């Protein structure tokens, strides 16, 4: 059971399973890949929006991305996912409820049964320990179960492994400890409400499918419209998006200013909006242009400015 538990959580970027809850006010340009210049850079770096998914539709842009990585110093993801055991025990411990607290304490009997039924249906043997797992992580496990698993690796891990095989540097712009701290700052009851919303909406399976179609079309504009179904509370939005976007942009800036070139492969949900990574880089003085059909488009980039 413990091996199954660790296997299910081996990779942990926060973004994908929250996408149906995001409410983005600003529609970005129709691109997932962005070229970054200016601020004294002698060579361009790139930012690409990824999804933490094994769905084959997520991999359509991979040949272009690998070609770009071949010309750069390395790849920077949200986390460094090239070590299969990195942070596994810390993550396993962080997933557990505080002593004396169980999932049943956070729901009425009716809601608890609805959640337990969904967990039993989709997680199999994992359901035996679900009552001891924080709701946020159950959301992650349930969301992953609703997605296609065409590849042995999720997209962001695959890109990092291929970059490593090329002899390129692989770094994370966040640490596991930072991501876990962001989750731990969320009140358990709020996590439970989010989990129930996920279950009540059939794991957003239909929306996830439409989202992957939009991602396959490399259309961040359409992706944004599909996933803008509601909104997160101020606490969740600030801790999981705004605060982390700021850190991601600052560390992207620092890595580039060291004179190294990277493909920054970050969750697509972190790119758009006035608080997104792209807008933050522009406010730092960088030129950020969408790359469409292999060509940077300055005009389209300007139209997407906040």
RAKA-V772557 format. One record per residue. N is the residue number from 1. RES is the residue in one small letter. PHI is phi as a letter, one per 30 degrees, with the letter a starting at -180 (999 if undefined). PSI is psi in whole degrees, -180 to 180 (NA if undefined). OMEGA is omega in radians with two decimals (999 if undefined). Layout:
((N	RES	PHI	PSI	OMEGA) (N	RES	PHI	PSI	OMEGA))
This chain:
((1	x	999	-42	-3.13) (2	x	d	-39	3.12) (3	x	d	-41	3.10) (4	x	d	-40	-3.12) (5	x	d	-49	-3.12) (6	x	d	-37	3.13) (7	x	d	-39	-3.09) (8	x	d	-21	-3.06) (9	x	c	22	-2.97) (10	x	d	-28	3.10) (11	x	b	142	-2.91) (12	x	b	25	3.03) (13	x	e	143	-2.92) (14	x	d	-15	-2.76) (15	x	d	-46	-2.83) (16	x	e	-49	-3.00) (17	x	d	-4	3.05) (18	x	c	-10	-3.04) (19	x	e	-42	-3.14) (20	x	d	-10	3.14) (21	x	c	-10	-3.08) (22	x	d	144	3.01) (23	x	b	95	-3.07) (24	x	c	128	-3.10) (25	x	d	-29	-3.05) (26	x	c	121	3.09) (27	x	d	129	3.13) (28	x	d	176	3.04) (29	x	d	163	-3.08) (30	x	d	73	3.13) (31	x	a	148	3.03) (32	x	c	-21	-3.08) (33	x	c	133	-3.06) (34	x	b	138	3.13) (35	x	c	135	-3.07) (36	x	c	125	3.13) (37	x	b	179	3.06) (38	x	j	-175	3.13) (39	x	h	37	3.06) (40	x	i	5	-3.14) (41	x	d	133	3.09) (42	x	d	-21	3.11) (43	x	b	152	-3.11) (44	x	d	149	2.86) (45	x	c	176	-3.08) (46	x	b	152	3.01) (47	x	b	131	3.07) (48	x	b	139	3.06) (49	x	d	126	-3.12) (50	x	c	170	2.95) (51	x	b	141	-3.12) (52	x	d	77	-2.96) (53	x	b	150	3.04) (54	x	c	7	3.10) (55	x	d	130	-3.11) (56	x	e	-28	-3.13) (57	x	d	-19	3.13) (58	x	d	-13	-2.96) (59	x	c	6	-3.07) (60	x	d	-30	-3.08) (61	x	c	-1	-3.03) (62	x	e	-46	-3.13) (63	x	e	-43	3.11) (64	x	d	-41	-3.11) (65	x	d	-40	3.12) (66	x	d	-35	3.09) (67	x	d	-41	3.12) (68	x	d	-45	3.13) (69	x	e	-37	-3.14) (70	x	d	-22	-3.12) (71	x	c	-1	-3.07) (72	x	c	176	3.10) (73	x	d	-26	-3.12) (74	x	l	-168	3.12) (75	x	b	141	3.10) (76	x	b	116	3.08) (77	x	c	-178	3.03) (78	x	d	-46	3.04) (79	x	b	157	2.95) (80	x	d	112	-3.07) (81	x	c	12	-3.07) (82	x	d	-15	3.07) (83	x	c	114	-3.03) (84	x	d	-21	-3.10) (85	x	c	-5	-3.06) (86	x	d	120	3.05) (87	x	i	5	-3.03) (88	x	d	-45	-3.10) (89	x	d	-40	3.09) (90	x	d	-42	3.13) (91	x	d	-44	-3.13) (92	x	e	-41	3.14) (93	x	d	-40	-3.11) (94	x	d	-25	-3.12) (95	x	d	-19	-3.02) (96	x	d	145	3.08) (97	x	d	154	3.04) (98	x	d	151	3.11) (99	x	e	135	3.11) (100	x	i	1	-3.14) (101	x	c	138	3.09) (102	x	b	164	3.13) (103	x	e	-35	-3.12) (104	x	d	-23	-3.14) (105	x	d	-13	-3.00) (106	x	c	-2	-3.05) (107	x	b	157	2.87) (108	x	d	166	-3.14) (109	x	d	-40	-3.12) (110	x	d	-47	-3.13) (111	x	d	-37	3.13) (112	x	d	-43	3.13) (113	x	d	-40	3.14) (114	x	d	-44	3.13) (115	x	d	-45	-3.13) (116	x	d	-39	3.11) (117	x	d	-42	-3.14) (118	x	d	-42	3.13) (119	x	d	-44	3.13) (120	x	d	-41	-3.11) (121	x	d	-40	-2.96) (122	x	c	-21	-3.03) (123	x	c	-4	3.06) (124	x	h	-125	-3.07) (125	x	d	-26	3.12) (126	x	d	-23	-3.10) (127	x	d	-25	-3.10) (128	x	d	-29	-3.11) (129	x	c	10	-3.06) (130	x	d	-32	-3.12) (131	x	d	-17	-3.13) (132	x	c	0	-3.09) (133	x	c	139	3.13) (134	x	d	143	-3.09) (135	x	e	-37	-3.10) (136	x	e	-41	-3.11) (137	x	d	-29	3.01) (138	x	d	-37	3.05) (139	x	e	-45	-3.12) (140	x	d	-47	-3.12) (141	x	d	-43	3.14) (142	x	d	-42	-3.13) (143	x	d	-41	3.12) (144	x	d	-35	-3.12) (145	x	d	-24	-3.10) (146	x	d	-4	-3.06) (147	x	c	155	3.08) (148	x	d	148	-3.12) (149	x	b	67	-3.08) (150	x	d	-24	-3.09) (151	x	c	154	3.08) (152	x	d	-22	-3.13) (153	x	b	150	3.02) (154	x	d	161	-3.01) (155	x	e	-50	-3.04) (156	x	d	-37	3.08) (157	x	d	-41	3.14) (158	x	e	-46	3.14) (159	x	d	-40	-3.13) (160	x	d	-42	3.13) (161	x	d	-44	3.12) (162	x	d	-39	3.09) (163	x	d	-42	3.12) (164	x	d	-41	3.10) (165	x	d	-28	3.09) (166	x	d	-6	-3.07) (167	x	i	18	-3.12) (168	x	d	158	3.11) (169	x	d	141	3.07) (170	x	b	123	3.14) (171	x	b	163	3.00) (172	x	c	141	3.09) (173	x	d	-11	3.01) (174	x	b	167	3.03) (175	x	c	160	3.07) (176	x	e	-40	-3.13) (177	x	d	-39	3.13) (178	x	d	-42	3.13) (179	x	d	-41	3.12) (180	x	d	-37	3.11) (181	x	d	-37	3.12) (182	x	d	-41	3.11) (183	x	d	-43	-3.09) (184	x	d	-20	3.10) (185	x	d	-12	-3.11) (186	x	d	128	3.11) (187	x	e	140	-3.11) (188	x	e	-39	-3.13) (189	x	d	-37	3.10) (190	x	d	-40	3.04) (191	x	e	-43	-3.13) (192	x	d	-40	3.12) (193	x	d	-40	3.11) (194	x	d	-41	3.10) (195	x	d	-43	-3.14) (196	x	d	-39	3.10) (197	x	d	-41	3.10) (198	x	d	-47	-3.13) (199	x	d	-43	-3.10) (200	x	d	-27	-3.14) (201	x	c	30	3.06) (202	x	h	41	3.09) (203	x	i	17	-3.11) (204	x	h	31	-3.05) (205	x	e	-44	-3.13) (206	x	d	-40	3.14) (207	x	d	-36	3.07) (208	x	d	-39	3.13) (209	x	d	-44	3.09) (210	x	d	-37	3.11) (211	x	d	-42	-3.14) (212	x	d	-33	3.05) (213	x	d	-43	3.11) (214	x	d	-39	3.12) (215	x	d	-42	3.12) (216	x	d	-32	3.09) (217	x	d	0	-3.14) (218	x	h	40	-3.05) (219	x	c	89	-3.12) (220	x	d	-29	3.08) (221	x	d	-52	3.14) (222	x	d	-38	3.10) (223	x	e	-44	3.13) (224	x	d	-45	-3.11) (225	x	d	-38	-3.13) (226	x	d	-44	-3.00) (227	x	d	-5	3.14) (228	x	d	69	-3.07) (229	x	c	-17	-3.07) (230	x	a	-147	3.14) (231	x	a	160	3.07) (232	x	c	157	3.04) (233	x	d	164	-3.14) (234	x	e	-39	-3.12) (235	x	d	-48	-3.10) (236	x	d	-45	-3.12) (237	x	d	-43	-3.13) (238	x	d	-46	-3.01) (239	x	d	-38	-3.06) (240	x	c	-22	-3.11) (241	x	c	-69	-2.98) (242	x	e	-51	-3.11) (243	x	d	-42	-3.09) (244	x	d	-36	3.07) (245	x	e	-40	3.13) (246	x	d	-46	3.13) (247	x	d	-45	-3.13) (248	x	d	-45	-3.13) (249	x	d	-42	-3.12) (250	x	d	-40	-3.12) (251	x	d	-30	2.99) (252	x	d	-46	3.10) (253	x	e	-48	-3.10) (254	x	d	-44	-3.13) (255	x	d	-42	3.13) (256	x	d	-38	-3.11) (257	x	d	-14	3.02) (258	x	d	-4	3.09) (259	x	j	5	3.12) (260	x	c	155	-3.13) (261	x	c	137	-3.07) (262	x	b	155	2.76) (263	x	c	114	3.10) (264	x	d	105	-3.08) (265	x	c	97	-3.03) (266	x	c	152	3.12) (267	x	e	134	-3.06) (268	x	e	-29	-3.14) (269	x	d	-15	-3.12) (270	x	c	-7	-3.05) (271	x	d	-50	-2.96) (272	x	d	172	3.05) (273	x	j	163	-3.10) (274	x	d	-22	3.08) (275	x	c	5	-3.11) (276	x	d	169	-3.09) (277	x	d	-40	-3.10) (278	x	d	-47	-3.14) (279	x	d	-37	3.13) (280	x	d	-41	3.10) (281	x	d	-39	3.10) (282	x	d	-42	3.14) (283	x	d	-21	3.04) (284	x	d	-7	3.10) (285	x	j	5	3.14) (286	x	d	152	2.94) (287	x	d	122	-3.10) (288	x	b	110	-3.03) (289	x	b	137	3.09) (290	x	d	144	3.08) (291	x	c	115	-3.12) (292	x	b	127	-3.10) (293	x	h	37	3.06) (294	x	i	2	-3.07) (295	x	b	131	3.07) (296	x	d	140	-3.07) (297	x	b	94	-3.10) (298	x	e	-38	-3.11) (299	x	d	-44	3.14) (300	x	d	-37	3.10) (301	x	d	-40	3.12) (302	x	d	-37	-3.11) (303	x	d	-20	-3.09) (304	x	c	4	-3.12) (305	x	d	147	3.11) (306	x	d	NA	999))
